[in-house]
Amino acid sequence: MEPLQPTDPPQVGNYLLLGRLGGGGMGQVFLGRSPGGRPVAVKVVHAALAVDPDFRRRFGLEIEAARRVGGFYTAPVVDADPDGDPPWLVTAYVPGPSLHDAVVRSGPFAVDTVRSLGAGLAEGLAAIHACGLVHRDLKPANVILADDGPRVIDFGIARALGGSELTQTGAMVGTPGFMSPEQAMGEAEIGPPSDVFSLGSVLAFAASGQGPFGGGSVAGIVYRIVAGQADLTGVPAELRDLVEACLATDPARRPTLDELTAGLVGGHVSTDMFTAGWLPAAVPGLATVANEAATVVVPPHDRTRPETVPDARSAAPTERIPPPVAPTERISPSPGPGRRRFLLGAAGLVGAAAAGAGAWALLRDDGSGGAKTHGDSPGSTPPPGTVKWRVATAGTVLASPKPAGDLVYAASNDGTLYAFGAKDGGERWTFRTGAALGSAPAVVGGTVYLGSDDKNLYAVNAADGKQRWVFPTGGIVHSPAFAGGLVFAGSADGALYAVDADGRQRWRTVIGNDTHHAVVAGETVYVGSSDTNLYALDAASGAKKWVAPTGGAVSGFPVVDRGVVYFTSTDGVLYAVEAAAGKPLWKFAGVGAKAGPVSAGGSVYIGGGTKLFALDAGTGAQRAVFDAGGDVGAPTVAGAVAYVGSSDQFLYAVDTATMQARWKYQASGAVQTPATGVDAVYFGTADNTFTAVRL
């Protein structure tokens, strides 16, 4: 806990404030004392939210629901004033450290402790769900460890915050690494299975000391969550099956809380499960300190200086992230004039067994508008590698499309940005720029950002395709990146631009000859230039941090993972340098200049000629190679499969463990850079077709 600041109120309602416990997306959290002398946690809403009448309304509704939550394993709401100035609520104060602090300080918990912890948290969540609430932000910082069992805190808050002025453009409230795939994809309805997923991540953290989806950039974490790439190597074998079940990408496949409890403790909770000694030896000491601190009495004349500082709950802030989310509003498809459509859905599966075990080669539509079927019985699930739908486009979708929510955004080299329905391929809207599009769209917070060869950076409403603003530069604008409220875009005029979300320039840094695709990680923007260098710039100011030289133009997409930047150059070399200082680590020759690398599971995947290489991420040593029938482009990796397109008109699904093809899909033109969604891989082809193939 920290002392009160001069600007903090000495009292809220009838509650005397003793010190600061922490802060979050909703506001500041204080340690307080009730009129009867009991310690409480007082949450005071941020001023920016307090002026939003819609937030106040939602806040009031959620608090009313939260008041009904009982049970032993929650910290109940005891008082609130959603109409206050500012609004506030009070919950019972639980003396004890957060699960996050306990694991960081004492290390991973023993298997039996994790079982007890999981059973208690499952019961707490069940009490929350019984009142019609979903927690939405269960994480180690929202689990408090008392001497007599765990408590779930901060339920009933995320939903009220999620629709506020600060988040109504589509940014989500949650914590990277512990949110569910449906949260990350921005689905409108989030149910109890979402909390089960988060509970699985929390148990993995307690058992291994780290989250199952790693660290690094928010985008990387969210991708691993949606793609089902959980790393459970540190989770003991006795718990791994249960945790894996909780982390199923499909909510319907996750266990119920009752099933999870049965798996953890054999169907019953022991009466001595939370007696003294249930926590590791180092943890009760923290709880004891917090318990003593909670009894502090502060004289009225010195309310800002508690005599004892509790090391109680680490009320870590709820991190607000801009995930890949599209609005839920649907717009009726309206194909443009003269456009021909080929929709091949579940009722019209095109398939044929291809040569090679487990491989699939899909036949093309014969142009009649009907679909050829191949042996699918009604109600059966089509196998991976079968076409989901296919549509015609006015040009070729060259760069990576962006699946987001229930839409897929694709930029064509004729200057058109498309929004297609992810389920049926129906065209929701189009947006036309003044020149070709070689830029991959960035979809953040209800807005699509796109660079164009007409020298402009565009911001387009993701729901209806209407232009929000346009920002002019001095040259062709390459693929933008978004972080911290800023859009970063490189231009052929040699500058990197940072533009506010409302279209105003924040800064401009000239770095070289034709500045290419940008990527953001932490507080740094990484961007390549045709002047043969990769640059690292401060995201807030544009100041140069370091420069990494190469033997050619750096025109591809860099990728940042676990403190390393991987990028290619026209000299045919893949470079690995330290993200912090640009120090060279290793390099690998024989790759494509624009075949951007992908880092996943300790390997880096990169195309070169007809080959897809799998390299050791730490050393650059070649682990394995897949040889396609034509030149390959940039891959994408989802789960244990790398998807890569080739000039031989095939999309290949390559097993990352064996680097052998699981299946291949035959297109009608050279396959461009693919992108994966929840259940499909999307890509353009040189014959001006855009296709979704099932994962």
Secondary structure, DSSP 4 states (H G I P E B T S, - for coil): -BPPPTTS-SEETTEEEEEEEEE-SSEEEEEEE-TTS-EEEEEEE-HHHHT-HHHHHHHHHHHHHHHT--STTB--EEEEETTSSS-EEEEE---S-BHHHHHHHH-SPPHHHHHHHHHHHHHHHHHHHHTT---S---GGGEEEETTEEEE--TT-HHHHHTSTTTTTS-EES-TTTS-HHHHTT-S---HHHHHHHHHHHHHHHHHSS-TT--S-HHHHHHHHHHT----TTS-HHHHHHHHHHT-SSGGGSPPHHHHHHHHHTTS--TTTTSTT-S-THHHHHHHHHHHHHT----GGGTT--SS------BPPPPEE--S---S------PPTT--EE---TTS----BPSSTT-B-PPPP-SSS-----SPPTTPPPPTTSEEEEEE-SS-B-SPPEEETTEEEEEBTTSEEEEEETTT--EEEEEE-SS---SPPEEETTEEEEE-TTSEEEEEETTT--EEEEEE-SS-B---EEETTEEEEEBTTSEEEEEETTS-EEEEEE-SSSEEEEEEETTEEEEEETTSEEEEEETTT--EEEEEE-SS---S--EEETTEEEEE-TTSEEEEEETTT--EEEEEES--SS---EEETTEEEEEETTEEEEEETTT--EEEEEE-SS-B---EEETTEEEEEBTTSEEEEEETTT--EEEEEE-SS-B---EE-SSEEEEEETTTEEEEEE-
